[in-house]
């Protein structure tokens, strides 16, 4: 799993590389840009789950402003998905804690 060094408003540093945009961290360690803005879509989580994530950590922004529709979260959980929706700094800590123990994917919003 990738190592997230830090996150602050407007950027995240992963494996020494600075990203000034939202990212998806795939279970195989790839990091790709995310363009969903303040709405996390069910399809984004489904992609990471199909790639083999046991857990998906969603960073909803530094202040937790980004949202995922509750009905989408419940639909995914009813299918057995383990999803954590947290403020992005907290999401990064959960990602670090689970990394190496479980197959984890993440969607991280880096602004509000």
C-alpha positions in Angstrom: 0.0 0.0 0.0 1.1 3.6 -0.6 2.4 5.8 2.2 0.6 9.1 2.7 3.1 11.5 4.2 0.7 14.4 4.8 -2.5 16.1 3.9 -3.4 19.7 4.2 -5.9 22.0 2.6 -5.5 21.7 -1.1 -2.9 19.0 -1.3 -1.9 15.5 -0.3 1.7 14.1 -0.4 1.9 10.4 -1.3 5.2 8.6 -1.6 7.0 11.9 -2.0 4.7 13.2 -4.7 2.5 16.2 -4.1 -1.0 16.1 -5.5 -2.9 19.4 -5.6 -6.2 17.7 -6.4 -8.4 15.0 -5.1 -7.1 11.4 -5.5 -8.3 7.8 -5.6 -5.8 5.4 -4.1 -6.4 2.0 -5.6 -5.8 -1.3 -3.7 -2.8 -2.1 -5.9 -1.2 1.2 -4.8 -1.9 3.3 -7.9 -2.9 6.9 -7.3 -5.2 8.5 -9.9 -6.8 12.0 -10.0 -10.4 12.3 -8.9 -12.7 15.0 -10.3 -15.9 14.5 -8.4 -15.8 17.7 -6.4 -18.0 17.8 -3.2 -20.0 14.8 -4.1 -18.5 11.3 -3.8 -20.3 9.0 -6.2 -21.3 5.4 -5.5 -19.6 4.4 -8.8 -16.2 5.7 -7.5 -16.5 3.4 -4.5 -17.7 0.5 -6.6 -14.6 0.8 -8.9 -12.3 0.4 -5.9 -14.3 -2.5 -4.5 -14.2 -4.3 -7.9 -10.4 -3.9 -7.8 -10.3 -6.0 -4.6 -10.5 -3.5 -1.7 -11.8 -5.1 1.5 -12.2 -1.6 2.9 -12.8 1.8 1.3 -11.8 4.9 3.2 -13.5 8.1 2.0 -11.9 11.4 3.0 -14.7 13.9 2.8 -12.5 17.0 2.9 -10.4 18.8 5.5 -13.6 20.1 7.1 -15.9 17.2 6.0 -17.9 19.2 3.5 -17.9 16.6 0.7 -20.8 14.1 0.9 -21.9 10.8 -0.3 -25.6 10.1 -0.6 -26.7 8.1 2.4 -28.8 5.7 0.2 -25.6 4.9 -1.8 -23.7 4.2 1.4 -26.4 2.0 2.7 -26.8 0.1 -0.6 -23.0 -0.6 -0.7 -23.0 -1.7 3.0 -26.0 -4.0 2.4 -23.8 -5.8 -0.2 -21.1 -6.3 2.5 -18.9 -3.3 1.7 -16.9 -1.8 4.6 -16.8 2.0 4.0 -15.5 4.6 6.4 -16.5 8.3 5.7 -14.4 10.7 7.6 -12.8 14.1 7.4 -9.8 13.7 5.2 -7.1 14.0 7.9 -8.9 11.2 9.9 -9.3 9.2 6.7 -5.6 9.3 6.1 -4.9 8.0 9.7 -7.4 5.1 9.2 -5.7 4.3 5.8 -2.3 4.2 7.6 -3.6 2.0 10.4 -5.2 -0.5 8.0 -2.4 -0.5 5.4 -0.6 -3.7 5.4 -3.3 -5.5 7.4 -6.2 -5.3 4.9 -6.6 -4.6 1.2 -7.6 -0.9 1.3 -8.7 1.6 -1.3 -9.4 5.3 -0.7 -11.0 8.3 -2.2 -9.6 11.6 -0.8 -11.1 15.1 -1.2 -8.3 17.6 -0.4 -10.2 20.8 0.1 -13.1 21.8 2.2 
